[in-house]
Every structure is written in C-alpha cells, then in structure tokens.
Amino acid sequence: MRETDKKEINMIPGLRKRSPKAQQMMLDCYGDYVFAQVVRLVPRTEDAEEVYQDVFIKVFKNIDQYDEKRATLATWVSRIAYNESINFLRRQQQTFIYLEDHEEETASMTEEEVEATLGHPDQETVQTIRHALQHLPPDERAIVTMFYYDEMSIKEIAYVTNNIPTTVASRLCRTRKKLCKIIKNIINNNERGHDKQLASAGQQPA
C-alpha cells in the first residue's frame, strides 16, 4: 500500500468527525497540490487564494459525501477544486481571448507531430508550453494540466470533470493538437521577431 493511501485511510475518520487535527493534516498533505491546480485555471494570485479557501471549506463540509469506492481522496478533492475554479470564472463573467482554433489544421496534425513537441520537452519548450496553455479555454487547460502535470489517468480526469472517459480521451487528443499548433505559432512569432532584430542591426538571419 502506498504511503499516500495509508495517510488517506488514517485521515478520513478524523475528517468525518470534524477533527481539527485531521483537517490540518489534510491541508498539509494536499494544500500545495490543490493550490497548484487552482492557480492554473485562476492565474491571479488573490483570486486563486480565495478559490483555494472555498475548496477546503467545501471539502470539510461535504466530507461525508466522499465515497472511497469511486475515487481516491486526492481525486475527489481535485473534483471540488476544478468545479470551484470553473464556477469562480463564470461568476466573474471574465472575457477570454484565445487563439483562433483552425480545426482543419489541427485535425490533419499527426500524433507523431504532437508527441515530438509535447512528448519529451526541454526546459525552453516547457516554458513555451506554459505560455501556450494561457491561450486555451479553462476547461481545456484543466484537462491538459491534469494529464501532464498531475499525471491523472483518463478515468480520473473523467471523474474530476464529470465526463465519460471516451469524451475526455477525445477532448484531450483534440486539445493536445491545438496546444501543439499554438506552440508552433509562438515559436514562429519569436523567430520572426528575432530576424527583425537582426535586420535592424544590419545582420543576416541564420
């Protein structure tokens, strides 16, 4: 049994009794994990902190609804974090501007092309991916980050987002291609900007 599983088993009875000690243990175990999930969807720190607090208020209040047969405690908490983040964005009625999605271009993109970009990224590519993620709608960004950053399975993501696994798999495939297209656009724009700088300095691009 994993150490995390043991901690969950030991924590749950205390959480259901509203034990402050158990609640503090949960914050210690999952606090950073939850905040990282929230801030990916709600980038403004002050807003993310507000959502983070709402997540744990709901977790402690609704702990009796947790069913260990359906998901691990961490996945259940992730579901609440996802819903609270999306609900916050809806309440704010924020207007998001994303790069145009050319479905015909992304549909023709092969899995090999996507894997070449996202499969084993170097440090520079990781930074580009983080920048590119901001050009995705929150729900798509959530699926990608849960898959890559949190290493969740398709089944776990389906539980968190209240979808069926086949829907998640299809959306993940489509979103990976879209992300790859955004990354290529960013790289091309950076290269054009670099070439302009060289031209203004009287140098020839490489």
Buried (B, 14 or more C-beta within 10 A) or exposed (E): EEEEEEBBEEBBEBBEEEEEEBBEBBBEBBBEBBBBBBBBBBEEEEBBBBBBEBBBEBBBEEBEEBEEEEBBBBBBBBBBBBBBBBEBBEEEEEEEEEEEBEEEEBEEBEEEBBEEBBEEBEEEBEEBBEEBBEBBEBBBBBBBBBBBEBEBEBBBBBBBBEBEBEEBBEBBEBBBBBBBBBBBEBBEEEEEEEBEEEEEEEEEEE
